[in-house]
């Protein structure tokens, strides 16, 4: 029996490990290696050490592009947070039987392909789109606004697509919050704002960080959103990477950018780790001492 | 209690959750500086009383007055009252120091004063060297003491303790009981303590309020509650008690009536104005019962029975006796090593005696 369990353990862990090694580690290493190779017009890359790819990363023109993409991702994350946090707090004040239904409704749009939904936004924001038509109709404006192909449109699309990724981690953090702590804070004289700032926010910080992570990274990579809503002007890091591989055919540069993105992800995971450590949720009598 | 001034006055407090009446027109006066315990079985409404005083629940009707000030209009965070929660509810992301300083910070106390007061509070609960720890690094008893320090540092008019010792193991609980009494004397703050543990209530309180089904059953000192329970519920809830049902034959004098119970004539002491034929309960604590051999008790009031179980408790010997009527009685006697007759055999016939006046006589209660 024990042998069987051990064998099962071996195969289960072994299988998962090999899978990860084969399809995550090896490709990642390939990308890393590629970033240090030389560009070749005929064979895409040549096996010859070169720092050209990384040099392009630190090119000032590219850094400003990176900064644009990052700031757009940060704005998107801020907008998502500003909507998600109050939304979750409202959700928590509802009877608990309603909450799963509302979360379910939140997920439903995801059954539609996000590309289709971005096309819908394109229609919504266009010169002859619903919003301009409506505003013209009630006489709020006399000529259509330029909504589409602006940074606004890109951020709008990203926020719309990514909002649930902010809501769900915050909800899960909020659900774990011990409401008795809020009673205790109230008892000690903390008003609603102080309770939010000193108890609820610090204790749901891991959810906020996790949500931000899940918004910022895709927000830098979802190139089709920038393509469809931002036109050619407002590129994300994802567009740049895609272009290096498909159009410009500068694989070392594209690989270096991918590595940069992985580093960014690692940094944010480290932030998440710090945030969870900071708000050690253990406390009161549910403690390990008992 | 004459030295104390009324501090908090609850009058006509009622509270209903869904269709469940938790408190039913409750009146209660809490005096300044006393250690008051709300005692009752779970679901008796004692925690609700506490939550209404603290402001976590709103009473359906009635008023809560603290020193002529109407508390009902104040939010929980504005009341000069602090709570020690059953779960302690320490803030897990703050150090012990930050936890204790929290209330003072919220009340915008100057930094230097916060420092001295937090230090003082931590010293009082003997945790001064733990100020920089996080709650999860402390033992249960230490967390408990942080919770107390966090509440008393605000110098509340009233400290509410919600079953605050129930999560501790027996020995630690005993230590904390003594610690709490010491703190209460030292701080001279009014403590309102909620518990379902009657032993805890008896040993700590100046006064006990016995609650059942949202109504006050009796208010009194531990001794009054134990020795003169106001009704059957109180008598049974506090300690163990033997119950005999009977009826009054005649009144002997102002204090005494003759009762027939268990087929015998008993002379019992009572303040109630019983008349002949009134049905009564005669109650007797196990430690007030003396057992002798039947032939030694012939000339005194006694009841005979047969021992069916003996339970050696170390300090005492508890004997379980079945009377002729089937009534079961417990007698708890101190061990006397020099008494050769002390050890009883099972099935042995014994006579039960007690000192007239130690019994409690209550009017008959239908429900029982």
Interface residues (C-beta under 8 A of the other chain):
Chain A: X178 X180 X181 X183 X184 X185 X186 X187 X188 X189 X190 X191 X194 X198 X199 X202 X203 X278 X279 X280 X281 X282 X283 X284 X285 X286 X287 X288 X289 X290
Chain B: X54 X55 X56 X75 X76 X77 X78 X81 X82 X83 X85 X87 X88 X89 X90 X91 X92 X93 X102 X103 X106 X107 X134 X135 X136 X138 X139 X140 X143 X150 X151 X154 X167
